């Protein structure tokens, strides 16, 4: 009976140790996953908050972040002497009379390692549980083996379940499910870890929701930069070389007099959705919508060495999309419109402009004003570009254009030479047509769904 009890005891203790190691490794890896984006953005404040949140739990003795070379970047709590994430994954050591285990995990970006994380967990709950199991097994063995087996099983189940819950929670978060919560409530150290996880997940969900809402009003890149460092959101700008496209509806004033407000809004949304599709395809940013006009920038806020060619391709794609969209709407008895498009490229000021209480990321300058004037001079379904844009051989060889002559532009002393853009080279137009086909297929599917309702 004693041999049976000893075997059962050793088996349970081994399982507890393995489960604790799995839990520690999972927490370290989850910290690595959470720290990846802030580490790339150099968001030291967010990293420090994450480390401090983990270190506040009674069973967590320390949390740390290391660089790819193994040097310590930041920590909260304690670490073993000569901690080295490059040479070991798990380190067991003693803090005075308390056994502690430190788990290391790499911060991976694709196949590269950007750094390492470390979590130091107290083994006191495991030691206490081991002593409790030993006492229980000795007593139970003296009374009856059946009771001993039942007690050992219940204790093991009690200790293992919350660890399994935490593993499931970290797996859900790794897959992007920030709504997953652990419902178990405990008053011990594991309960503290559960509460710390739920708090961390709630904070990450709120940040994700704010960023998603913000991306509806500004470009995704601007939203990410703002959320990465809120203290740096202030007035100011910088000189950049970029491209601006203005797309304006011809005869919108007359058209709006004959349509109900909700019909105008629905129509604008459909055409602006097409413009957004073309803008995203060519790495542009919707700067703003001004009534019936869309202002699009290329080369800011994200640098793009091909911003001029991408702006020209986007203008052509908008023209083609509007033509196809008009065919679709005409076939269904809906109102159609024509866009006139102006494009220019050059030096301009980009940044947060406005007041301290209300600001907007935008671009301003003479190059921007000229693009707006060119759109006003263009005819329906026409793209007008300033002549200097075609003087670049790298651009001229990839664009089909017709000289449109010199135009007198309001605010300009001398006439401005212009070209009408007819298209781009064959490969770019092939890729463009594929994306247009996807847009129209999605539009037809949505129309059929609405008709079915």
C-alpha positions, 0 to 999 in steps of 0.5 A: 500500500505504501509503495502504491501511495508513493508511486501515485504521489510521485506521479502527481508531483511530476504532473504538477511540475510539468503543468507549472512549467507549461504555464510559466512558459505560456506567460513568458511567450504571451508577454513576448507576443504582447511586447512585439509591437511596442518593442518595434515602436520603441514604446517604452511606456507601454512596455513598462506598464505591461511589466509592472502589471505582471509584477504586481501579482503575488506569485510573480516575482519579476518580469523583464525585457531583453534585447536581441543581444541578451542585454537587459532593457527593462524589468519589474521585480527581481531576476536571477543573478547573471540572467541570460536568455541566450543560453537557457530557457528555464532557470530554477533558483532560490530567493532567500528561502523561497524557490523561484523559477524563471522562464525565458521566451523569444520575441520573434518577428518572422524568423528573426529574434528581436529580443527576449522576455523573462517571467520569474514565478514563485514555486511556493504554491507548488511546494505548499501543494506538494507538502499538502499532497504528501500529508494527505497521501500518508494519512489516506494510505493508513486509512484506505487506498481508495480514499488516498487515490480520490484525494490525490486526483481531486487535488491534481484536478484543482491545481491543473484546471486554472493552468489549463484555463490560462493556457487556453486564454493565452492561446486565444489572445495569440490568435487575436481574440481579445474578448476571451476572459477567464471566469474562474475566481480564486483567492490564491496566487493563481487567482491573482494571475487570472485577474492580471490576465483579464485586466491585461486583455481588457486593456488591449481590447480597449486600445484595439477598439480605439485604434479601429475607430480612429482608423475610420477618421484618419489613415491607418498609418496615422492612427497607428503612430498616434496610438503608439505615442500619444504624448507626441500628438501635437501641432507641427509639420515637416517639409516633404516631397509628395504627390496630391490628387484631387477628384471632384464630381462634375456638376454636383451642385445641379445634381444635388438640387434634383436628389433627396439628401439621403440619395445624395449620401448613398451615391457619394458613399458608393463612389467614395468607396471606389476611390478608397479602393484605388487609394489603398491599392496604390499605397495612398492616403485619403487626406479628407473628403470635402463635399463631393471632392476627395483629396488623396496624398502619396508619399506621406505619412509613409515614405514612398519613393514611387509616390508620383507614379502611384498617384498617376496610377491611382488617378487612372484607376479612379477614372476606370472604376467610375466608368465601370461603376456608372455602367453598373448604376445605369443598368440598375436605373441609378444616377451616374456622375463624372469625376474630374481629376487634377494631380501634381507633385512637389515640395509641401508641408505635412503634419498636424495643423489646426489648433491645440484643441482640434487638429488634422493631419494634412498637407499644404503648399503651392503644389497642393493648391495647383493640384486643386486648380487643375482638377477645376480646369479638367473636364468630365472623366478627364485627368489633368497633370502639370507638365513638369511631372512628365519631364521625368523619363522614368515617369514618361516611359510608363505613362500614356499622356497627351499634351493639353496646352498651357492653362491660365490658373488662378493665383499663377502669374504665368500659364501652366503647361499641362498634360491629359493622362490617358493611361499607364503601361500595360502591366500596371493596367493589367493589375489594375483591371484585376483589382477593378474586377474584384471590386465590381464582383463585391458590388454585384454580390452586395446588390444581390443581397440587398435585392434578396432582402 
